[in-house]
Amino acid sequence: MDWNPYSLHFKQTYEGGYRYLDKCGEFMALAQKTWDFIPGEAKPTSAQLQIPEHGILANVDTQELTLLQEQPADNGELFLKLAMGLADLATSCFAPSSVSRNGFASKLFHSVKSP
């Protein structure tokens, strides 16, 4: 009985990420160029990026960065690469005064042959 990854989650919470308001477009452009993210709507309150073919969705704002991948095909290798890369990019672009929390979570499922 194998457990399969259903979704992977990463969240980084930081303090003093006010430069988000100045650097959001740069963050989105670099994420698009580096990892082929498709930019979603950018607002003064948050921005969204996605890689639909891998089930990946990222959100960023002045206080946190979140990353979600549904049903990863590679046991989370791409997810981990993106989590570390986006966290570094957020730190570089937004220059938060501190990172107060990093967290990973996963949801697993076990497939069965009958309902």
Sequence and secondary structure as in RCSB ss.txt:
>XXXX:A:sequence
MDWNPYSLHFKQTYEGGYRYLDKCGEFMALAQKTWDFIPGEAKPTSAQLQIPEHGILANVDTQELTLLQEQPADN
GELFLKLAMGLADLATSCFAPSSVSRNGFASKLFHSVKSP
>XXXX:A:secstr
   EEEEEEEEEEEE  TTHHHHHHHHHHHHHHHH  EEEEE SS EEEEEGGGTEEEEE SSEEEEEEES SST
THHHHHHHHHHHHHHHHHH  SEEEEEEEEEEEE   S  
